[in-house]
């Protein structure tokens, strides 16, 4: 039986990934310590999603491990020897990153390094898929001209009809501390691919939505990431127009299967 290790397995993306591979006969090892509750309070508690996942899967094993615990992560990777690692664990808030910068960087950047190094030592042939973010580009995309359509804004330049690709710069721009910590992790994942020849890939998602998420009302009018019920959100905010697409998390997983590894 093939084995996959999924971090952030009680969250929106991680739980979907865990179910996705379980239903395809993989042995799934999930890593999550419900730190989302620590970050966002009772509304961020993911216990209900873990219970749902345990009931809906047949080959899923939960590991209550903090991604920042280097030794615990290495022991798990050494024992499980996965053929695939899906790294979805993260501190996802711009505002919280400014309030708790050490926690943000240690979870997003150092946690990623812990996982990469454990994989290099014990299963360097394993595919490593990192759930990055379009925030690695900082404010650079905001410099592009927009045109107003009937229900949304879109890029004026047809070259960006399919979105922004990796040629967009990531320097000389303001990221937020969250964007900076995710950019550090993103570069580490790429470097482990190029330097050590590991099969790594970064998926720079934007606005992701889905039903199995402990979501919070967004704090900024231009930031609608991680909204659990998009239809309800639209009803509550009828005057808000989209400036970017909202993807279902299952679409992110499907897109990840077609991504080209770095190493």
Secondary structure as the mmCIF struct_conf table of DSSP 4:
data_model
#
loop_
_struct_conf.conf_type_id
_struct_conf.id
_struct_conf.beg_label_comp_id
_struct_conf.beg_label_asym_id
_struct_conf.beg_label_seq_id
_struct_conf.end_label_comp_id
_struct_conf.end_label_asym_id
_struct_conf.end_label_seq_id
STRN STRN1 UNK A 3 UNK A 7
BEND BEND1 UNK A 8 UNK A 8
TURN_TY1_P TURN_TY1_P1 UNK A 9 UNK A 10
BEND BEND2 UNK A 11 UNK A 11
HELX_RH_AL_P HELX_RH_AL_P1 UNK A 12 UNK A 22
TURN_TY1_P TURN_TY1_P2 UNK A 23 UNK A 25
STRN STRN2 UNK A 27 UNK A 31
HELX_RH_AL_P HELX_RH_AL_P2 UNK A 35 UNK A 40
HELX_RH_3T_P HELX_RH_3T_P1 UNK A 41 UNK A 44
HELX_RH_AL_P HELX_RH_AL_P3 UNK A 47 UNK A 56
BEND BEND3 UNK A 58 UNK A 59
STRN STRN3 UNK A 60 UNK A 63
TURN_TY1_P TURN_TY1_P3 UNK A 67 UNK A 68
HELX_RH_AL_P HELX_RH_AL_P4 UNK A 70 UNK A 80
BEND BEND4 UNK A 83 UNK A 83
STRN STRN4 UNK A 84 UNK A 87
HELX_RH_AL_P HELX_RH_AL_P5 UNK A 94 UNK A 99
BEND BEND5 UNK A 100 UNK A 100
HELX_RH_AL_P HELX_RH_AL_P6 UNK A 101 UNK A 105
HELX_RH_PI_P HELX_RH_PI_P1 UNK A 106 UNK A 110
HELX_RH_AL_P HELX_RH_AL_P7 UNK A 111 UNK A 122
TURN_TY1_P TURN_TY1_P4 UNK A 124 UNK A 125
BEND BEND6 UNK A 126 UNK A 126
STRN STRN5 UNK A 127 UNK A 131
HELX_RH_3T_P HELX_RH_3T_P2 UNK A 134 UNK A 137
TURN_TY1_P TURN_TY1_P5 UNK A 138 UNK A 139
HELX_RH_3T_P HELX_RH_3T_P3 UNK A 140 UNK A 143
BEND BEND7 UNK A 144 UNK A 144
STRN STRN6 UNK A 146 UNK A 148
BEND BEND8 UNK A 150 UNK A 151
STRN STRN7 UNK A 152 UNK A 152
STRN STRN8 UNK A 153 UNK A 155
BEND BEND9 UNK A 156 UNK A 157
HELX_RH_3T_P HELX_RH_3T_P4 UNK A 158 UNK A 160
TURN_TY1_P TURN_TY1_P6 UNK A 161 UNK A 162
TURN_TY1_P TURN_TY1_P7 UNK A 166 UNK A 167
BEND BEND10 UNK A 168 UNK A 168
BEND BEND11 UNK A 171 UNK A 173
HELX_RH_AL_P HELX_RH_AL_P8 UNK A 177 UNK A 196
STRN STRN9 UNK A 200 UNK A 203
STRN STRN10 UNK A 207 UNK A 209
BEND BEND12 UNK A 211 UNK A 212
BEND BEND13 UNK A 219 UNK A 220
TURN_TY1_P TURN_TY1_P8 UNK A 221 UNK A 222
TURN_TY1_P TURN_TY1_P9 UNK A 225 UNK A 226
BEND BEND14 UNK A 228 UNK A 228
HELX_RH_AL_P HELX_RH_AL_P9 UNK A 230 UNK A 236
TURN_TY1_P TURN_TY1_P10 UNK A 237 UNK A 239
STRN STRN11 UNK A 242 UNK A 242
BEND BEND15 UNK A 243 UNK A 244
STRN STRN12 UNK A 246 UNK A 248
HELX_RH_AL_P HELX_RH_AL_P10 UNK A 249 UNK A 256
TURN_TY1_P TURN_TY1_P11 UNK A 257 UNK A 258
HELX_LH_PP_P HELX_LH_PP_P1 UNK A 259 UNK A 261
#
